[in-house]
């Protein structure tokens, strides 16, 4: 009966490395998906900003002419 318990314990030892490999792969896949989502979101925000649609907090404010076209000559 003790040999049966020993076999169960040894089987659990073999299951643990596989579980950590699966967890590592799952973490890598989650990180990959987060990177992919981040790049897509930043790309879409850049495109929306470039279109200048007037969306608050995304589109840039319209550029006001800082230089006047009036020329004043001193005679």
C-alpha positions in Angstrom: 0.0 0.0 0.0 2.9 2.4 0.6 4.2 1.8 -2.9 0.8 3.0 -4.3 1.1 6.2 -2.4 4.7 6.7 -3.6 3.6 6.3 -7.2 1.0 9.0 -6.7 3.5 11.4 -5.2 6.0 10.8 -8.0 3.2 11.3 -10.6 2.5 14.7 -9.1 6.1 15.7 -9.3 6.0 15.0 -13.0 2.8 17.0 -13.4 4.2 20.2 -11.8 6.8 21.0 -14.5 4.2 20.6 -17.2 1.8 22.9 -15.3 4.5 25.6 -15.1 5.3 25.2 -18.8 1.6 25.7 -19.6 1.4 28.7 -17.3 4.5 30.2 -18.9 3.0 29.7 -22.4 -0.3 31.2 -21.2 1.5 34.3 -19.8 3.5 34.7 -23.0 0.4 34.5 -25.1 -1.4 37.0 -22.8 1.6 39.4 -23.1 1.6 39.0 -26.9 -2.1 39.8 -27.1 -1.6 42.9 -24.8 1.2 44.1 -27.0 -0.8 43.6 -30.2 -3.8 45.4 -28.7 -1.7 48.3 -27.5 -0.1 48.8 -30.9 -3.5 48.7 -32.7 -5.0 51.2 -30.2 -2.0 53.6 -30.6 -2.2 53.3 -34.4 -5.9 54.0 -34.5 -5.5 57.0 -32.2 -2.7 58.3 -34.5 -4.9 57.9 -37.5 -7.8 59.7 -35.9 -5.5 62.5 -34.7 -4.1 62.9 -38.2 -7.6 63.2 -39.8 -8.4 66.2 -37.7 -12.1 65.4 -37.2 -12.5 67.7 -34.2 -12.9 64.9 -31.7 -12.2 66.3 -28.2 -8.9 65.2 -26.5 -7.9 63.3 -29.7 -7.8 65.8 -32.6 -5.4 68.7 -32.4 -6.8 72.2 -32.0 -6.9 74.2 -35.2 -3.8 76.2 -35.9 -4.5 79.9 -35.7 -2.5 82.1 -37.9 0.1 83.7 -35.8 1.6 85.8 -38.6 -0.5 88.5 -40.1 -0.4 89.1 -43.8 -0.5 92.9 -43.4 2.7 94.5 -44.4 3.4 97.9 -42.7 6.0 99.9 -44.5 7.5 103.0 -42.9 7.7 105.8 -45.4 
